[in-house]
Amino acid sequence: MNTVWHAAVDNPFSSCHNAQIFFSLITRRFIMFRPFTFVLLLVFVMSTATLAWAFTDEPGKEGSFYSPIIRVVPDKGFILITSGSGILWLKASEAAMPHLSKLPVGGLIDVVVEFQGKPNPPIIKLWKLANGDSTCPEFDGKQCVAQKKK
């Protein structure tokens, strides 16, 4: 039996076959004839949504970052670091603000923050400088901790 193509969209070998594939994803025919693919697509969407929900910065949630310091703005109380999803501005707490100027740009820092929710930046709770020279290599949330002599 010969197949007659009525339009360019009906022909999967034409230049418009991407449109046909896209629209077949939302039709009942996709679910009926491709159940395994539909289940895989459903699992992918659900796992992505679950992971996105788990890693949101909900208020009160604590997180930590191990990152190089890109920029320090001590007069406004911010530092810029890199994270897994890009760059991130961190706001210093009132106790940490006087000590920000002691952090070296390019130094590796292990910082614990408390998320405030979007669009507010996370608040720095404590840090430990892993690499770089500073007069405040460790901040415990209240004050700088003296560096132990080796």
Stockholm file with secondary structure:
# STOCKHOLM 1.0

chainA/1-150         MNTVWHAAVDNPFSSCHNAQIFFSLITRRFIMFRPFTFVLLLVFVMSTATLAWAFTDEPGKEGSFYSPIIRVVPDKGFILITSGSGILWLKASEAAMPHLSKLPVGGLIDVVVEFQGKPNPPIIKLWKLANGDSTCPEFDGKQCVAQKKK
#=GR chainA/1-150 SS CCCCCCSTTTCTTSTTHHHHHHHHHTSHHHHHHCHHHHHHHHHHHHHHHHHHHHTSCCTTCEEEEEEEEEEEETTTTEEEEEETTEEEEEEECTTTGGGGGGSCTTCEEEEEEECCCTTSCCEEEEEEEEESCCSCSEECSSSEECCCCC
#=GC SS_cons         CCCCCCSTTTCTTSTTHHHHHHHHHTSHHHHHHCHHHHHHHHHHHHHHHHHHHHTSCCTTCEEEEEEEEEEEETTTTEEEEEETTEEEEEEECTTTGGGGGGSCTTCEEEEEEECCCTTSCCEEEEEEEEESCCSCSEECSSSEECCCCC
//
